[in-house]
Amino acid sequence: MRRLEAFTLATFLELHPTHVTVMMHQTRYHIPLSEEEHALLQLLQEEPLVLLPVSRDRSYLLLDRLASDPMVLEELNDFEGAADSSVSSEGA
């Protein structure tokens, strides 16, 4: 079995023509984009909170892994579950 590439999740901040600005651990990073990645992020930029899988060295996005990597999906689901529970507990 192929070893899965290590990744981290970053918060999508700003979309630019050639790169995306993300936040990881309270630091901004500028990550270069392909045309396909740019087109996808244009669709997502209106969402209130978007998490993107980023390589550990912060040099590129791992968007192709969103639908195919169970580790990425599990990480996103864990984050969404934690966010949902904190919102619901605040409203109570």
MODELLER restraints for C-alpha pairs under 7 A, 6 or more apart:
rsr = mdl.restraints
at = mdl.atoms
rsr.add(forms.Gaussian(group=physical.xy_distance, feature=features.Distance(at['CA:6:A'], at['CA:55:A']), mean=6.54, stdev=0.5))
rsr.add(forms.Gaussian(group=physical.xy_distance, feature=features.Distance(at['CA:6:A'], at['CA:56:A']), mean=5.98, stdev=0.5))
rsr.add(forms.Gaussian(group=physical.xy_distance, feature=features.Distance(at['CA:7:A'], at['CA:53:A']), mean=6.23, stdev=0.5))
rsr.add(forms.Gaussian(group=physical.xy_distance, feature=features.Distance(at['CA:7:A'], at['CA:54:A']), mean=5.51, stdev=0.5))
rsr.add(forms.Gaussian(group=physical.xy_distance, feature=features.Distance(at['CA:7:A'], at['CA:55:A']), mean=4.64, stdev=0.5))
rsr.add(forms.Gaussian(group=physical.xy_distance, feature=features.Distance(at['CA:7:A'], at['CA:56:A']), mean=4.91, stdev=0.5))
rsr.add(forms.Gaussian(group=physical.xy_distance, feature=features.Distance(at['CA:8:A'], at['CA:53:A']), mean=5.74, stdev=0.5))
rsr.add(forms.Gaussian(group=physical.xy_distance, feature=features.Distance(at['CA:8:A'], at['CA:54:A']), mean=5.38, stdev=0.5))
rsr.add(forms.Gaussian(group=physical.xy_distance, feature=features.Distance(at['CA:8:A'], at['CA:55:A']), mean=6.36, stdev=0.5))
rsr.add(forms.Gaussian(group=physical.xy_distance, feature=features.Distance(at['CA:8:A'], at['CA:56:A']), mean=5.88, stdev=0.5))
rsr.add(forms.Gaussian(group=physical.xy_distance, feature=features.Distance(at['CA:9:A'], at['CA:51:A']), mean=5.96, stdev=0.5))
rsr.add(forms.Gaussian(group=physical.xy_distance, feature=features.Distance(at['CA:9:A'], at['CA:52:A']), mean=5.44, stdev=0.5))
rsr.add(forms.Gaussian(group=physical.xy_distance, feature=features.Distance(at['CA:9:A'], at['CA:53:A']), mean=4.69, stdev=0.5))
rsr.add(forms.Gaussian(group=physical.xy_distance, feature=features.Distance(at['CA:9:A'], at['CA:54:A']), mean=5.96, stdev=0.5))
rsr.add(forms.Gaussian(group=physical.xy_distance, feature=features.Distance(at['CA:10:A'], at['CA:22:A']), mean=5.84, stdev=0.5))
rsr.add(forms.Gaussian(group=physical.xy_distance, feature=features.Distance(at['CA:10:A'], at['CA:23:A']), mean=5.53, stdev=0.5))
rsr.add(forms.Gaussian(group=physical.xy_distance, feature=features.Distance(at['CA:10:A'], at['CA:24:A']), mean=5.11, stdev=0.5))
rsr.add(forms.Gaussian(group=physical.xy_distance, feature=features.Distance(at['CA:10:A'], at['CA:51:A']), mean=5.38, stdev=0.5))
rsr.add(forms.Gaussian(group=physical.xy_distance, feature=features.Distance(at['CA:10:A'], at['CA:52:A']), mean=5.20, stdev=0.5))
rsr.add(forms.Gaussian(group=physical.xy_distance, feature=features.Distance(at['CA:10:A'], at['CA:53:A']), mean=6.42, stdev=0.5))
rsr.add(forms.Gaussian(group=physical.xy_distance, feature=features.Distance(at['CA:10:A'], at['CA:54:A']), mean=6.62, stdev=0.5))
rsr.add(forms.Gaussian(group=physical.xy_distance, feature=features.Distance(at['CA:11:A'], at['CA:22:A']), mean=5.31, stdev=0.5))
rsr.add(forms.Gaussian(group=physical.xy_distance, feature=features.Distance(at['CA:11:A'], at['CA:23:A']), mean=5.04, stdev=0.5))
rsr.add(forms.Gaussian(group=physical.xy_distance, feature=features.Distance(at['CA:11:A'], at['CA:24:A']), mean=6.67, stdev=0.5))
rsr.add(forms.Gaussian(group=physical.xy_distance, feature=features.Distance(at['CA:11:A'], at['CA:50:A']), mean=5.91, stdev=0.5))
rsr.add(forms.Gaussian(group=physical.xy_distance, feature=features.Distance(at['CA:11:A'], at['CA:51:A']), mean=4.70, stdev=0.5))
rsr.add(forms.Gaussian(group=physical.xy_distance, feature=features.Distance(at['CA:11:A'], at['CA:52:A']), mean=6.33, stdev=0.5))
rsr.add(forms.Gaussian(group=physical.xy_distance, feature=features.Distance(at['CA:12:A'], at['CA:21:A']), mean=6.55, stdev=0.5))
rsr.add(forms.Gaussian(group=physical.xy_distance, feature=features.Distance(at['CA:12:A'], at['CA:22:A']), mean=4.67, stdev=0.5))
rsr.add(forms.Gaussian(group=physical.xy_distance, feature=features.Distance(at['CA:12:A'], at['CA:23:A']), mean=6.69, stdev=0.5))
rsr.add(forms.Gaussian(group=physical.xy_distance, feature=features.Distance(at['CA:12:A'], at['CA:50:A']), mean=5.44, stdev=0.5))
rsr.add(forms.Gaussian(group=physical.xy_distance, feature=features.Distance(at['CA:12:A'], at['CA:51:A']), mean=5.96, stdev=0.5))
rsr.add(forms.Gaussian(group=physical.xy_distance, feature=features.Distance(at['CA:12:A'], at['CA:52:A']), mean=6.54, stdev=0.5))
rsr.add(forms.Gaussian(group=physical.xy_distance, feature=features.Distance(at['CA:13:A'], at['CA:21:A']), mean=5.46, stdev=0.5))
rsr.add(forms.Gaussian(group=physical.xy_distance, feature=features.Distance(at['CA:13:A'], at['CA:22:A']), mean=5.10, stdev=0.5))
rsr.add(forms.Gaussian(group=physical.xy_distance, feature=features.Distance(at['CA:13:A'], at['CA:23:A']), mean=6.75, stdev=0.5))
rsr.add(forms.Gaussian(group=physical.xy_distance, feature=features.Distance(at['CA:14:A'], at['CA:20:A']), mean=5.83, stdev=0.5))
rsr.add(forms.Gaussian(group=physical.xy_distance, feature=features.Distance(at['CA:14:A'], at['CA:21:A']), mean=5.00, stdev=0.5))
rsr.add(forms.Gaussian(group=physical.xy_distance, feature=features.Distance(at['CA:15:A'], at['CA:21:A']), mean=6.39, stdev=0.5))
rsr.add(forms.Gaussian(group=physical.xy_distance, feature=features.Distance(at['CA:18:A'], at['CA:32:A']), mean=5.90, stdev=0.5))
rsr.add(forms.Gaussian(group=physical.xy_distance, feature=features.Distance(at['CA:18:A'], at['CA:33:A']), mean=5.70, stdev=0.5))
rsr.add(forms.Gaussian(group=physical.xy_distance, feature=features.Distance(at['CA:19:A'], at['CA:30:A']), mean=6.12, stdev=0.5))
rsr.add(forms.Gaussian(group=physical.xy_distance, feature=features.Distance(at['CA:19:A'], at['CA:31:A']), mean=5.24, stdev=0.5))
rsr.add(forms.Gaussian(group=physical.xy_distance, feature=features.Distance(at['CA:19:A'], at['CA:32:A']), mean=4.15, stdev=0.5))
rsr.add(forms.Gaussian(group=physical.xy_distance, feature=features.Distance(at['CA:19:A'], at['CA:33:A']), mean=4.98, stdev=0.5))
rsr.add(forms.Gaussian(group=physical.xy_distance, feature=features.Distance(at['CA:20:A'], at['CA:30:A']), mean=5.62, stdev=0.5))
rsr.add(forms.Gaussian(group=physical.xy_distance, feature=features.Distance(at['CA:20:A'], at['CA:31:A']), mean=5.35, stdev=0.5))
rsr.add(forms.Gaussian(group=physical.xy_distance, feature=features.Distance(at['CA:20:A'], at['CA:32:A']), mean=6.51, stdev=0.5))
rsr.add(forms.Gaussian(group=physical.xy_distance, feature=features.Distance(at['CA:20:A'], at['CA:33:A']), mean=6.81, stdev=0.5))
rsr.add(forms.Gaussian(group=physical.xy_distance, feature=features.Distance(at['CA:21:A'], at['CA:28:A']), mean=6.53, stdev=0.5))
rsr.add(forms.Gaussian(group=physical.xy_distance, feature=features.Distance(at['CA:21:A'], at['CA:29:A']), mean=5.59, stdev=0.5))
rsr.add(forms.Gaussian(group=physical.xy_distance, feature=features.Distance(at['CA:21:A'], at['CA:30:A']), mean=4.57, stdev=0.5))
rsr.add(forms.Gaussian(group=physical.xy_distance, feature=features.Distance(at['CA:21:A'], at['CA:31:A']), mean=6.44, stdev=0.5))
rsr.add(forms.Gaussian(group=physical.xy_distance, feature=features.Distance(at['CA:22:A'], at['CA:28:A']), mean=5.64, stdev=0.5))
rsr.add(forms.Gaussian(group=physical.xy_distance, feature=features.Distance(at['CA:22:A'], at['CA:29:A']), mean=5.38, stdev=0.5))
rsr.add(forms.Gaussian(group=physical.xy_distance, feature=features.Distance(at['CA:22:A'], at['CA:30:A']), mean=6.54, stdev=0.5))
rsr.add(forms.Gaussian(group=physical.xy_distance, feature=features.Distance(at['CA:23:A'], at['CA:29:A']), mean=6.29, stdev=0.5))
rsr.add(forms.Gaussian(group=physical.xy_distance, feature=features.Distance(at['CA:31:A'], at['CA:59:A']), mean=5.95, stdev=0.5))
rsr.add(forms.Gaussian(group=physical.xy_distance, feature=features.Distance(at['CA:31:A'], at['CA:60:A']), mean=5.74, stdev=0.5))
rsr.add(forms.Gaussian(group=physical.xy_distance, feature=features.Distance(at['CA:32:A'], at['CA:60:A']), mean=6.51, stdev=0.5))
rsr.add(forms.Gaussian(group=physical.xy_distance, feature=features.Distance(at['CA:53:A'], at['CA:61:A']), mean=6.04, stdev=0.5))
rsr.add(forms.Gaussian(group=physical.xy_distance, feature=features.Distance(at['CA:53:A'], at['CA:62:A']), mean=5.24, stdev=0.5))
rsr.add(forms.Gaussian(group=physical.xy_distance, feature=features.Distance(at['CA:53:A'], at['CA:63:A']), mean=6.41, stdev=0.5))
rsr.add(forms.Gaussian(group=physical.xy_distance, feature=features.Distance(at['CA:54:A'], at['CA:60:A']), mean=6.01, stdev=0.5))
rsr.add(forms.Gaussian(group=physical.xy_distance, feature=features.Distance(at['CA:54:A'], at['CA:61:A']), mean=4.48, stdev=0.5))
rsr.add(forms.Gaussian(group=physical.xy_distance, feature=features.Distance(at['CA:54:A'], at['CA:62:A']), mean=5.40, stdev=0.5))
rsr.add(forms.Gaussian(group=physical.xy_distance, feature=features.Distance(at['CA:55:A'], at['CA:61:A']), mean=6.22, stdev=0.5))
rsr.add(forms.Gaussian(group=physical.xy_distance, feature=features.Distance(at['CA:55:A'], at['CA:62:A']), mean=6.52, stdev=0.5))
rsr.add(forms.Gaussian(group=physical.xy_distance, feature=features.Distance(at['CA:66:A'], at['CA:72:A']), mean=6.17, stdev=0.5))
rsr.add(forms.Gaussian(group=physical.xy_distance, feature=features.Distance(at['CA:66:A'], at['CA:73:A']), mean=6.58, stdev=0.5))
